[in-house]
């Protein structure tokens, strides 16, 4: 398979070969789901917390004597059975991250890119660079490529000027090919990659 390579004016300047072991075959949606869940879990702050009977405010004095009053025995007003008492087994700060095999991550990214290519949402450009730090110029470049909405830009190395130009554009991310994930690809409406970045990805994702 081949895909057209265009310049910033959306004019064809060449082609790039797509490997069948990366972009061919069935798209494994299960791998994409696992990778997205894993990344979402790793980004959770996990700062939730409840107070147990040791942390809740209140006196530690025994309200009444153990026997002879006719009431139920109680040790302190902070016990979990009482209103405003501590919480038993409540949520505590923790990390939701879990380990995902590297083969699953690579397979998920391979499937996500193949999905975008099948849907015609993958655009290959000759280069992604900017002569000056200007958001308007970057927006015009993306508009010239027919790109709007959520977009992920991929290059072997991120151009600093273009990165600073697009960082305040809502929904636009500029990432190096070594840091792209299946979640980044699936969240974007369009994927714009340079020829060099696509070749690097194909080398890394080849079976």
C-alpha positions in Angstrom: 0.0 0.0 0.0 1.0 3.6 -0.6 -0.1 6.9 0.8 0.3 10.3 -0.7 2.8 12.8 0.9 1.7 16.4 0.7 3.3 19.7 1.6 1.9 22.5 3.7 -0.2 23.7 0.8 -1.8 20.2 0.5 -0.1 19.5 -2.8 1.2 16.0 -3.5 5.0 15.8 -3.4 5.5 12.1 -3.3 4.3 8.8 -1.7 5.2 6.6 1.2 5.0 2.9 1.4 2.8 1.4 4.1 3.8 -2.0 5.6 1.2 -4.7 5.4 2.2 -6.0 8.9 1.4 -2.6 10.4 -1.5 -1.2 8.4 -2.9 -4.3 6.9 -5.1 -6.9 8.5 -7.9 -6.7 11.0 -8.0 -3.8 13.5 -7.9 -5.3 17.0 -10.2 -3.0 19.0 -9.6 -5.0 22.2 -6.0 -3.9 22.3 -7.0 -0.3 21.8 -9.5 -0.5 24.6 -6.9 -2.0 27.0 -4.3 0.7 26.1 -6.8 3.5 26.6 -8.0 2.2 29.9 -4.4 1.8 31.1 -3.5 5.4 30.2 -6.7 6.8 31.7 -6.0 4.9 34.9 -2.4 6.1 35.0 -3.6 9.7 34.8 -6.0 9.5 37.7 -4.8 11.6 40.6 -6.1 9.1 43.3 -6.2 11.8 46.0 -9.5 10.8 47.5 -9.6 10.1 51.2 -12.0 9.6 54.1 -11.4 9.9 57.8 -11.3 6.8 60.0 -12.0 6.8 63.7 -8.5 7.9 64.4 -8.7 10.9 62.2 -12.2 12.2 62.7 -12.7 15.1 65.1 -14.1 14.4 68.6 -13.3 13.3 72.1 -11.8 9.9 72.9 -13.5 9.8 76.3 -15.9 7.0 77.0 -19.4 8.6 77.0 -20.7 6.5 79.9 -19.6 3.5 82.0 -19.6 0.0 80.4 -22.3 -1.5 82.5 -25.3 -0.6 84.6 -26.9 2.2 82.5 -29.1 0.0 80.3 -27.6 1.5 77.2 -25.5 -0.2 74.5 -21.8 -0.2 75.3 -19.7 2.4 73.5 -16.1 3.4 73.7 -16.0 6.8 72.1 -18.2 9.2 70.1 -15.9 8.7 67.0 -16.8 5.1 66.5 -18.2 4.3 63.0 -21.7 3.3 64.3 -22.4 6.8 65.4 -23.3 9.9 63.3 -20.2 11.9 62.5 -18.1 8.9 63.3 -15.2 7.5 61.3 -15.6 5.7 58.0 -14.8 2.0 57.9 -12.7 0.9 54.9 -13.2 4.2 53.1 -11.2 5.2 50.0 -7.6 6.2 50.6 -5.0 7.9 48.4 -3.6 5.4 45.9 -2.3 5.0 42.4 -4.7 3.4 39.8 -1.8 2.6 37.4 -1.2 -1.0 36.4 1.4 -2.7 34.3 0.5 -3.3 30.6 2.7 -5.5 28.5 4.8 -3.6 25.9 3.4 -5.9 23.1 -0.1 -4.8 24.0 0.9 -1.2 23.9 2.6 -1.6 20.5 -0.3 -3.6 19.1 -2.8 -1.0 20.3 -0.9 1.8 18.6 -0.6 -0.3 15.5 -4.3 -0.9 15.5 -5.2 2.8 16.2 -3.0 4.0 13.3 -4.5 1.4 11.0 -8.0 2.5 12.0 -7.2 6.1 11.2 -5.7 5.1 7.8 -8.8 3.0 6.9 -11.1 6.0 7.8 -9.0 8.4 5.7 -8.0 10.4 8.7 -4.3 9.9 8.4 -2.4 12.7 6.6 1.3 12.4 5.7 3.2 15.6 5.2 6.8 16.3 4.1 7.7 18.4 7.2 6.1 20.0 10.2 7.9 23.2 11.0 7.3 26.9 11.5 9.4 29.9 10.7 8.1 31.9 13.6 6.1 31.5 16.8 2.6 32.5 15.6 -0.6 30.8 16.3 -2.4 32.4 13.3 0.2 31.0 10.9 -0.1 27.5 12.4 -3.9 27.6 12.2 -3.6 28.6 8.5 -1.3 25.7 7.9 -3.7 23.2 9.4 -6.6 24.8 7.5 -4.6 24.4 4.3 -4.3 20.7 5.0 -8.0 20.5 5.5 -7.6 19.8 9.2 -9.9 21.1 11.9 -11.0 20.1 15.4 -9.0 17.6 17.5 -5.7 16.9 15.8 -2.5 15.2 16.8 0.7 16.2 15.0 3.5 13.7 14.9 7.2 14.2 14.0 10.5 12.5 14.8 11.5 15.5 16.8 9.1 18.3 17.8 9.8 21.7 16.2 9.9 24.1 19.1 8.5 27.1 17.2 5.5 25.1 15.8 5.0 23.4 19.2 4.7 26.8 20.9 2.4 28.0 18.1 -0.1 25.3 18.5 0.0 24.7 22.2 -2.9 27.2 22.9 -5.0 25.8 20.0 -7.8 23.7 21.6 -7.7 20.1 20.7 -4.3 20.2 18.9 -1.3 18.2 20.2 2.2 18.0 18.8 4.1 14.9 20.0 7.3 13.1 19.0 6.9 9.7 17.4 8.5 8.0 20.4 5.8 9.3 22.8 2.6 8.8 20.8 0.0 6.4 22.3 -3.1 4.7 21.1 -5.2 7.0 23.3 -3.7 10.1 21.6 -4.5 8.7 18.2 -8.1 7.7 19.0 -8.9 11.0 20.7 -8.0 12.9 17.5 -10.2 13.5 14.5 -7.2 13.8 12.3 -3.6 12.5 12.5 -1.0 14.5 10.7 2.4 12.8 10.6 5.6 13.6 8.8 7.2 11.0 6.4 10.1 10.5 8.8 7.8 10.0 11.8 5.6 7.4 9.9 8.7 5.5 8.8 10.0 5.4 12.4 6.6 4.2 13.7 6.5 1.5 11.1 10.0 0.3 12.2 9.0 0.2 15.8 5.5 -1.4 15.3 6.5 -4.0 12.7 5.7 -7.6 13.7 
